Amino acid sequence: MLDLPILGLHSFRMPHDHDHPHSLLPSDPALRVKALETLLIKKGLINPATLDEIIDTYENKIGPKNGAAVVARAWYDPEFRQYLLRDATAAVSEMGFYGRQGEHITALENTPETHNMVVCTLCSCYPWPLLGIPPAWYKSDAYRARTVREPRKVLADFGVKLPEGQSVRVWDSTAEMRYLVIPMRPSRTEGMTEAELATFVSRDSMIGTGLAGHS
Amino acid sequence: MTRVHDMGGRFGDGHVTPDAEDTPVFPEDWQARALAVTLAAGSLGQWNLDISRHSRERLSPKDYSRFSYHEKWISALASLLVEKGVITLEELKTGESTGISDLATRCFKPSAVSESIAKGGPVNRPGPSSSFSVGQVVKTVLSAENQRTDGGHTRLPAYAAGKTGRIIAVHGCHVFPDSNAHGFGEDPKPLYSVAFSTTSLWGHAENPSDEVILDMWEPYLDAVNG
């Protein structure tokens, strides 16, 4: 049982800023989650097997290999590339990658003239069905705060330096539109299969903080 | 005024620390549980996406800044569960349930998970026709505030308020978060991608040829003549 003080909880029916019921939970994050999970199970509101299923989905089934398959196909098949650029939601749906936090997708094509980079300054919006759960750095204050103001210095943190004359477009995901960067195809990959091409597509290259074929 | 989550352009955060691509999705087990509990509780249907986002933004600035991502999720969820009457403060305090909830019939079943994730929740809706077209110059409203609810949810970041940009895409109507987060309904509005040059956003642009693009609902925008 938890034994915690009530702090400033005189009015809790309406969402007031000075009421923070979560302060009743333990401060240790692992215990905090456990306390809430246990209570919700006791009330019949969540099922532990459902939680396991959700975790398994995002640990093992949905991740950056989905996005890499899309990029590889765009490199391999010029018609698919045009389809993806015209209607990415439909194009990725046909590959089975529609879903939660990826209901509206736009594909962004990197070219010698333009490098695209994706951020969400207000929270951490990310194309889950294509890339899975965002990495810690994508959710960090530093990435959220700096990318819109100094994308080139942020790229330097990733060891990426853009060629002279290439401009940067930063996409701040303020709505439910989710963005997938199509990196430029590395040289010396002619004649490769889609599956081979996919091995050159890193997660970071599809966010715009990396280049394909580089680690 | 804005809240601490609205950090785009802020100074002082230091370097970004990239991780290896094979870093575990959930480095710690509790992070996975926090995400799963939040998604499962969301499926009880007592709030929408915009309400849950706003509940994270409403963490006190001190908590928002010191909490990690998944701590924000679980803490905002606890507050939301109490606010919506799904659990009581007493239950939260003691950890003791007063009994099976009336909402237990809506409990998210394991067999429904994959279908639910695959189905998602699209937010495009029929709605008013767009007032702006591609290429048009627009200016964002001066203040990044919810225009109806004091201190309410909005998706116009402060750094992009009162700035001039141009429409580069028209997306049709999407659910309007400023309304949907506060129980005023979905109130769909035309949504646009708007490009801003870095020189229009920042006093000391890193590179004048670069741009920042934001998705903006029509109420955030005014026409610029000429």
Interface residues (C-beta under 8 A of the other chain):
Chain A: M1 L2 L4 I6 L9 F12 R13 M14 P15 D17 D19 H20 P21 H22 L24 L25 P29 A30 R32 V33 K34 A35 L36 E37 T38 L39 L40 K42 K43 G44 L45 I46 N47 A49 T50 L51 D52 E53 I54 I55 T57 Y58 E59 I62 G63 P64 Y98 G99 R100 Q101 G102 E103 H104 T106 V119 T121 L122 C123 S124 P129 G132 I133 P135 A136 W137 K139 S140 D141 A142 Y143 R144 A145 R146 V148 R149 E150 P151 R152 K153 V154 D157 F158 S167 V168 R169 V170 W171 D172 S173 T174 A175 E176 M177 S202 R203 D204 T209 S215
Chain B: H5 D6 M7 G8 G9 R10 F11 D13 G14 H15 V16 T17 P18 D19 E21 T23 P24 V25 F26 P27 E28 D29 W30 A32 R33 A34 L35 A36 V37 L39 A40 A41 L44 R53 S55 R56 E57 R58 L59 S60 D63 S65 S68 Y69 H70 E71 I74 S75 A76 L77 A78 S79 L81 V82 E83 V86 I87 L89 E91 L92 K93 T94 G95 E96 S97 G99 I100 S101 L103 A104 C107 F108 K109 P110 A112 V113 S114 S116 I117 A118 K119 G120 G121 P122 V123 N124 G151 R155 L156 P157 Y159 A160 A169 H171 H174 V175 P177 L191 S193 A195 L201 W202 E206 N207 S209 D210 E211 V212 I213 L214 D215 M216 W217
